[in-house]
Amino acid sequence: MVWLEAKITSMKTETISIEVDSAAASAYRAASEEDRRKLDLLLSLRITEATAPGASLENVMREISRNAQARGMTTVVLQSILDE
């Protein structure tokens, strides 16, 4: 991951604003500076992956869903989060 962080550090970056749920926003704000950089990198890679030529946003979303389910996310848990 260090080589990837170095690559991203050397890339031209821009600030964007995205809407996330309050739990994600709180977790991001509470994260250390190093962890926020890692989260920024992760989001940048996901956005780039989802918008790459030939990429299917639907496939990326399916993969994210599979990963969430593997980590215990259920429709009940998701609805509970959305209802907050």
ZIMO-V377451 format. One record per helix or strand of 3 or more residues. SS is the DSSP state (2 for helix, 1 for strand). FROM is the first residue (numbers start at 1). TO is the last residue. If there is no record, write none. Layout:
ss->SS from->FROM to->TO
ss->SS from->FROM to->TO
//
This chain:
ss->2 from->2 to->10
ss->2 from->22 to->30
ss->2 from->33 to->51
ss->2 from->57 to->70
ss->2 from->75 to->83
//
